[in-house]
Amino acid sequence: MKTNANYLLLSTLIGGIIFNLIFWAERLAINLLIYSLFVVTVTFFNKEVIKSAKFKWYALGHLAAAILVVINNSNLSLASYYISLLLFVGFSHYQRIRSVWVAIMATTLQVFAIPATMFKRLSELEIGNFKIRPVLRPLKYIIFPIIIVFIFIGIYSGANKIFEKYAAELGDHIANVLTQFFGFLFNDLSLERFIHFCLGLALTGGLLITFYEHVFEKIEASLSDDLLRKKNKNRLKSIWSEITHAFIGRVISKKMALKTEYVIAIISFVGLNFLLLLLNGIDIWWLWLGKGKNFAETNYSAELHDGTNALIFSIVLAMAIIVYFFRGNLNFYSKSKTLKTLAVIWMIQNCVLVISVLIRDAHYIEVYGLTYKRIGVIVFALLCIIGLTTVYIKVAKHKTFFYLLRVNGNIWYILLLASATINWDVTIVKYNLTHKGLIAFDADYLLSLSDKTLPVIHQNREELNMSASSYGSLVPKGEILVSSTDEQLQKRLDQRIAFFKERYEKVSWLSWNLQDWNTAKYFGIKK
């Protein structure tokens, strides 16, 4: 244990130095891959971590996410990187965890608990016969009061402007003293750089050093995928049950309460099925069979947008209602076959509703072009279908709500990694430029996307022409987009190219990524 503590503390120190060297004044790119390789390697040689299949799969998933950052360098790839890092650390340090949500919470707790964990690890450190514990013991009487004092300084500063002024002056004075101190010791080391190093040290320690209190493992150990029938026993009544009995008496027994819930569920699902049948009938007639309004003759933007949001919310609410009614003993009720049939019919009808959402979104894209929000609707509709499928399995196989969280979490993580493989910005620009004559073309939106789209836009810069003849026949009346003038658009494009050149020349190879390299190559930018 002592040897492992020394190894982890030394690795944390090295990790803090690496963090400071590769991230200071750099963009997030290949430096993230370097840092991930360091974290995975140190964790692999950590004797406290079991090298199970779970460890290997999530290590590969995280490294794949880091490579995707280097290849695509998008916000989505960065999001997949951070989530995969949390999952890798959570599942490697706490391998009895089964849900991605719990793994993320465990890693977050581990990072925030790093001061206490580091203090404990440092107390175990030995250099020959010299022990650190006696040196650290007095610090515990100082560090905690200092933290408390700084917290209340922030609170009182927000409550009193005069106090805030004096506190700010004191803070500036302390900062100047520390800056002079670091400037005297290290000519090339500023206070900001030292704080950046401390941040890297704390983050690396949180990712490498296991937090001993396995709280989430203990909580999750009591959760199961399979729903078990709870036997009725004479137990102490809850406050709620006592209040209920005060109004309705003790006539309703446990068995009678289950029958009552069954009747309520039957009536609810019959009514909901009838309502959804009417709604789906309208959608099939107007959307599927094309008997509805002509997009070119009406302002359909608000109707599509609001309708899609309402339908998505209703699908999520539908899954929540099914989960509620099939949360317990109603699954094992002798007459529950009818209820399950109604629930399955409602789930099928909700799948039809999802298809209607997709058709609405397809019409929206056909008229207004491709954007991230419209792509998001497609992804969310796909997640709804997956959610409804797992809810059906829950009802049919008597699964628990924990099962839904666990399975859907893993599926969503896989879909996140898969979606990060696509260069969405370039896809959006190419689609909208190709279909310019058929959609309400929004050049301002295209110029708001990332720098990786600059070569494609530059190749088609003449297509930024916003004359009225450029709008397609499908554009609804009153929906012509108000945009910048042609001259302003061309000027913005030139400014974007100049800003990219300036940014690209400022950073080193640590900020290298494939998309920036391709853009620089296209414009002939060399460092």
N, C-alpha and C positions, 0 to 999 in steps of 0.2 A: 504493500500500500504506500509506503514511504517513497519507494522508487517511482511508482506511478504518479504520485503527487509532484515529485520533482520534474518528471517528464512533461506533465500537463502544464505546470507553471512556466517551464522553459519554452514550451510550444506556444503558450499564450503570449509571452514576451516577444518571441520571434514573429508571431502572427500580428502583433501590434505594430512592429517595425515594418513588416511587409505591407500592412494596411496603409501605413503612413506614406510609404514610398510609392505605391502603385496607384493610390486614389487621390493624392493631393494635387489639386489644380488639373485634374484629368476628367474626361468623360467616362461613363460606364460602358465598357466594351470588353476587350480581351483581358483587362485587369480583373474583371469579375471571374473569368475562367481560371486565371492564375490563383486567385484567392480561394475559389472552390476546390481546386486541386489540392491546395494546402490543407484546407479543412477536412476533406475526405481522407487524405493520406494520414494526417495526425489521428483522426478518429479510427482509422483502420488499425493502427498500431497501439491504440488505447486498450489496455488489457481489461478494462471494465466493460467494454462494449463487445457483445457477442456478434460474431460475423455470420449471421443467419442469412437465409434467402431474402428476408425482408430488408435487411441492411443492404444487400447487393442491389436489389431492385430499385430502392429509393436513392441509392448512390448513383446508379446509372441514370435514373430519371432527373436527378439534380444536375449531373454533368451534361446531360442532353439539353436541359434548359439553359445552362451557361453557354453551350455552343450555339444555341439558337439566338442568344443575345448578340454573339459575335457575327452571326450570319445575317439576321434580320434587323437587329437593333431597334426594336419597336417597343412601345409602352406595354403591349401585350406580352412580349417576350420577357420584359423586365418583371412584370407581374408574375409570370410563370416561374421566373428565377427565384424571386423572394419566397413564393409559396412552396416551391420544391425544396428550398433550403430549410424552411421551417419544418417541413415533413421529414426530410432526411435526418435532421438533428433529433426531432421528436421520436421517430421510430427506431433510430439507432441507439439512443440512450435509454429509451423506455420501450422495450420490445414487446411487452405484454399489452401495450395499447393497440387497439384494433381500428379505431376511427380516425380519419384525417383531421376532423374537428378537434378531437382531444389531443392529437399530436401537435397541432398548431398551438393550442392553449398551453401544453406542457413546455414547449420550446419558449414561448413568450414568458412564462413564469421563470424558466431557467435563466433567460437573459436578464430579467429584472432583478433576479435574486443573486446576480453575480457578486455584488459587494460582500454579502454574507458568505457566499460560497468561496470566494477568493480569500477572505479572512481565515476561513477554516482550513483551506488548502495551504496557505502560507504558514499557519501554525504547525502543520505537519512537515514543513520543509526542514531538511537537515543538510548542512554543509560540513562534512566530516563529523567531528564530535560537537559542532556548534549547532544549537537549536534556536529557531526563530521565535518559538512560542513566548519565552520570557520578555522578548523585546516588544512583541505585539500586544501583550496583555494590557499595558497602560493606554494603548490607543483606543480601545473600546470604550473608555470613559470620556474620550474627546470627540471621536468621529460622529457618534449619534447626536450629541448636543449641538454640534456645528450644523448638521443637516437640519435639525429642528429649527435652529435660529434662522437659517437661510430661508426656510419655508415661510416662517412668520414674517420675515422681512418683505417677502413678495406679497403676502396678504395685506400687511399694513401699508405698503406702498400703493396698492390699489385702492385703499380706503382713505388715504390722506395725501394730497398733492405735495404739501410741504415736506412731509416725511419722505415721499418718493424722491424729491429733489435732493435732500441730504443723503439718502441711500445711494442715489445715482452718482453723486460727487464722490462718496466714499468708494464706490465700486470702481469709478474711473481712476482714483488715486491708487487703489490696490493694483489695478491692471497696469498702470504706468510703472509702478515699482517692480512688478513681475516681469514686465517687458524689458526694463533696464537690467534686471537680474539675469534673464536669459540672454540678452544681448551681450552682457559682460562675459558670461560663461561660454556661450556658443554664438559666434558671429552670424551663422547662417540659420539659427533656429529662433523663430518668433514665438510669441505666446500662442497665437492662433494655431501654429504648426504643432505645438506641444499639446494643446487641447485636442487637436485632430488625432494625435498619437494616442492620447488617453481614451478617446472614443473608440479607436481601433482596438486598443487593449481590452476595454470592457466588452465590446462586441465579440471579439475572438474568444475571450474567456467564457462568455455566455454560450457560445456555440460548441466549445470543446470540453468544458468541465461539467460533469453531471451534477445536477441538484439532487441531494440525497433524499429529500422528502418526496417520495413517489406518490404524491397526492392523487393525481389523475389515474394512475394505474390502479390504485386501491378502489377508487370510485367506479371505474369502468369494469372492474372484476365482478361486480354484482349485477352487471347488465348482460342480457342474453338476447340472441337472435330469435329464439323460439318463444312464443307466447304460451304460458302455462295457465291452466284453470286454477283460480283461487277458490279454495274451499271456504265456505261460510263458517265463521267461528264467533263465539260470543266474546267480543272485544269491547274495550272502553269506547263509548260513543264520542265522536268528535263534537266540537262546538256547533258546527254546521248541522249535523244530524239532530242534535238536541233542539236547535232552533226550528228545524223542519218539523219535527215531531210536535213541537209546541203549537204549530198551526194546523197540521193535518192529522195529528194523533198518531197512535202506534198501530193503525189498522193495516198499513202497507208493510208487509214482511219483505225480507230480502228477495225471496223468489218473486213476490208480486212486483217489487221494484224493477227487477230484470224484465218482467213481462211488460211493465209500463214503458221502459226504455225501448223495448222491441216495437211496441205499437207506435211510439213517437217516431222511431227510425223508419218504420214502414210508411207512415203517412208522409214523412218528410221526403223520402226518396220517390214516392209516387208523384207528389207535387213537383219536385225538382225535375224529374224525368219529363213530366208533361210540359213544364215551362221550357226546358232545353229542347224538347222536340219541336215546339213552336219556333224557337229561335233558329235551330238548325234548318227547319223547313224554309224559313225566310232566307237564310244564307244560301241554301242550295238553289232556291229559285232565282235570287237576285245575283249571287256571285258565281256559283258553280255553273249554272245554265245560261248565265249572261243575260238575264231578263231585266237587269237593273239599269241604273242611270248611266248615261254616257259621260265618261270622264272629261271629254272635251267640251261638254255643255254645262258643267256645273263646277262650283268650287268644292272639291272633294277632300281637300287637305285636312281640314279640321275633323271631318267625319271619319276619315281613315285613321288619323292619329288617335283621337279620343276613343273610337270604337275598339282599336287594337289594344290600347291600355286597359280598357274595361274588360275585354275578353280574357286577357292574360291574368288579370286579378281574379276573375271568376274561376279560372282553371285552378289557380293556386288555392283559392278558398274551397273549391270542390274537393281537392285532395285532403285539405285539413278536416273537412266534415267527415269524409270517409274514415280517416285515421281516428277521429274522435269516437265515432260510433263502434268501430271495431278495435277498441283499445283494450278490452277486457273480456269478461265472461260471455258477452253477447256472441262472441265467435263460437262458443261451445253450446249455445242454446239449441234445444232440440228442434225448434221451428225456424232456425236461422237460414235455412236454404232459400226461402223466398226473399228474405232480406238481402242475402248475398247476390241473388240473381238480379234484383233491382239495382244494387250497387254496381255490378258488372255492366249492366245496360247503361247506367249513368256514366261510367268510365269510358265506354265505347262512344257515347254521345259527346263526351268531352274531347275525345280524340278527333271527332268530326269537327268540333269547335276549333281545335288546333289547326286543322286543315284550312278552315275558313280564315283564321289569322294569317296563315301563310299566303293564301290567295290575296287577301287585302294588302299584305306587304309586297307581294309581287306586282300588284297594280300600282302601288305607291312607287316602287322602284322603276316601273315602266314609264311613269309620268314624270317623276322628279329626279331620277337617277339614283346612284348608289352612294350611301353614306354609312358611317359606323353605326348609327342608331338603327338603320334598317337592317343591317347585317346582324345587329344585336337581337332584333325581333326574331330573326330566323333561328339564331342560336338558342334563344329562350324558348321558342316553340319546340325545338328539338329536346331541350331539357324537360319541358312539360310532358312530352311523349314518354321519355325515359322515366320520369316521376310517376306517371299514371301506370306504366308497366310494372314498376316496383311496388306500387300500391296494390295492384291486382295480385301480385305474388304474396304480399302481406296478408291480404284477405283470404286468398285461396289456401295458403300454406300456414296460416296462423303465426305470422311473424310479428315482431315487436316494432315499436317506433325506432328503437336503437338500430334495428336491422336497416330501416329506411335511411337513417343518417349515415350508417357505415357504407352501405352499397352505393348510394347516390354520391357520397363524398369521393369515393374512389373513381367513379365514372366521370364526375365533373373534373377531377384532377387530370385524368387521361385526355379528356376533351380540351382542357386548357393547354396541355402540351401540344396536342395535335393542331389546335388553332394557331398556336404561336409559330408553327412552321410556315404559315402563309404570309406573304408580304402584302398585307391588306392595303396599305397606303397606295402602293403602285397599282394594285388591282382596281381600286376605286377610281384612280385617275385614268387608267386605260379604258375602263368601262364607260365612264362619263364622256371622255373625249370621242370614243368610237360612236356613241349614241347621241352625240350633241344635237343632231337634227331631229331627234325624236323626244327629247326630254327638256324640262325646264333647266337649262344649263346654268350652273352656279360656279363661275370662274373664281369668285372670292373664296368659296369653300375649298376648291382644289389648291389654291395658293396658301391655304392655312395648314395644309398637311406637312409632313416632315420633309427634311432635306433630301431624302432618298428619291423623292418624286421629281426633283428638279430636272434631271436629264430628260424624262418623258415629257414634261411640260415644255421644256426648252425646244425639244424636237417639234412640238406642235404649238409653238407660241402664236402662230397665226390663227389657230383655232380658238384663241381667247377672245376673238372678235365677238362683241355682244350686240351686234345689230339685231333688229327685230326679226329679220328673216331667218335667224339661226334657231328660232324656237320651233319645235315640232308641232305637228297638228294635234297631238294628244294632250298638249298643255291645256288645262282647264281655263276657262275665261276668268279673268281677275287674278290669275296665279302666276303671271309673268314676274320673275324675280328681279328686284331692284338691285343693281350691282354697280361696281365702279365703272368708270369710262374705260374705253380701250387704251387710252394713253396712261391712265393710272395703273391699269393691270400690267402693262408692259414695264412700267417703272418699278412696280412692286416685284416683278419677276427678276429684274436686274439687281434690285436691292437684296433680294433673297440670295442670289448667286454670290454677290459681293460679301454678304454676311457669312455665308458658308465658307468662302475662301479664307476670310479672316479667322474664323473659328478653327478651321482645319489646320492652319499653319501655326496656331498657338499651342496645340497639344502634341504629345510625343507618341511613340509607338504603342504606349500603354492604352491609348484611346482608340487603337485600330479596330475597325470593324468592316465587314465586307461591303456594306451599303455605302458608307462614307468613302471607301476606297474606290468603288465603282463611280461614284459621283465625281470625285476628284480626278479620276482618270478621264472621264468624259469631258470635263472642262479644262484638262491639261494643267491641273494644279500640282505642283511639285514642291516638296519641302526642301 
